[in-house]
């Protein structure tokens, strides 16, 4: 038993050393990149696997349409990045192959399709999630997910911490013995303060006057307690914003409470809770296929769907019927992030018309509805019609 405990302690020591080194890097980090100062803004397009290439292609077509003048003038450049398929990642035994990571680092913003994460019973080796690896490698510390249903009075924006919590070293846990397994949860001062400040800044700039902090600090007192306390300290710099805190279990219930849910505006959460709660929230908007996601860092930003790669759809020959709306929403978030707010608004309005109002075409995921490409063309036509008004 002593030998087994010593091995676990050695693994824990390695994890702690790596995390302390990461803290030092965060202390030395620079401010956010000013996209307006760039001669050429580089947009990387990474299709991923499963249905990823299919739905990403439609989002890229819409982006190219909306940015055509800037592409022609050399102010925006699109770069195709292949090699993030599960087959390639399994071949090299890495969440992100080295050459792909180098290509990603040469971009400013990335439009990324879903990628497959191996799980027990899969034919793939136990490699880390490409999403988790990308967030860590590019330091994409903030996962921003908006959910809006005007008819229900719902207008939520979630800020999920992206690089810490229970996912920080999710593949580095220890099987101490056959009977005992231990994983790690990480909270740092620097990591929490930057996600909190980004969320409060967003609230202030967008006329939001209510921020909710979501943890389980009553039980997970050390890491969640630290997260809550630091967010409350940052809140003092924003006196015009009302702040409250909720435990994750009751918040999950309150999102379905018709009387209470319309009160929420901006929510800050650690990694695991944010992942779960935003999937629940997306159901109000029509499901995870309708929601986009931004992963924001100070140097890079990545935009994606919030759902997975749906390998079963591919296996059943239905990939061409995949719903592109999640990636199209992500494309709108990309446009807004790089300062093209008017074009983002056009795409957002077109999506509302196509998805909820006019609904000339319907996506069902099967041949009972339109194809992904047909719906993408419908959105582009709607954007063009709105632009002419």
Secondary structure by P-SEA (a helix, b strand, c coil): caaaaaaaaaaaaaaaaaaaaaaaaaaacccccccccccbbbbbbbbcccaaaaaaaaaaaaaaaaaaaaaaaccbbbbbbccccaaaaaaacccccaaaaaaaaacccccccbbbbbcccccccccccaaaaaaaaaccccbbbbbbbccccbbbbbbccccccccccccccccccccbbbbbbbbbaaaaaaaaaaaaaaaaaacccbbbbbcccccccaaaaaaaaaaaaaacccccbbbbbbcaaaaaaaaacccccccccbbbbccaaaaaaaaaaaaaacccccbbbbbccccbbbbbcccccaaaaaaacccccccaaaaaaaaaaaaaaacaaaaaaaaaaaaaaacccccccccccccccccaaaaaaaaaaaaaaaaac
